[in-house]
Amino acid sequence: MSTYSEVLSQAQNLTPDEQQQLLEVLSALIRDRVTTQTQGKRSEIDAALIEMVQDPEYQAQVLQMEAEFAVASWEVLQLGESPV
């Protein structure tokens, strides 16, 4: 496998058209890699969210937090509606 400096040196010896083609191919490779990684992470997040939604303990915690913040949320709503 070539090192970065070897690849860079070879790229500098290409014609402008070849350099442009190389950039396009490298860009496509990077886009594909990022898309694949993003899709993998998205799948993990989706799976975790599904677990959370189906977890009764999590649901109880959400309801408890909603109840604890209800007063503060109501106060903020009232402040937003009152003239300054």
Residue, then its C-alpha position, 0 to 999 in steps of 0.5 A: m500500500s502506498t503512503y500518503s506522500e507517495v499518492l500525493s506525489q503521483a496525483q501531482n504528476l497527473t494531468p488536470d483532467e486526471q486530477q479532476q477525475l481522481l477528485e470525483v472518484l475520491s469524493a464519491l468514495i467518501r460520500d458512500r463511506v459517510t452515508t454507510q456510517t450514518q445509516g448504521k448509526r441511525s439504525e442503532i438510534d432507531a433501535a434504542l428509541i424503539e426499546m425506550v418506547q416499549d419500556p414501561e419503566y422508561q414510560a413511567q420516568v417520562l410521565q414523572m418528568e412531565a409532571e415535575f416540569a408542568v408547573a414551570s412549563w405553565e409559568v413560561l407559557q404565561l410569561g410568553e403571553s404577557p406583555v413586556 
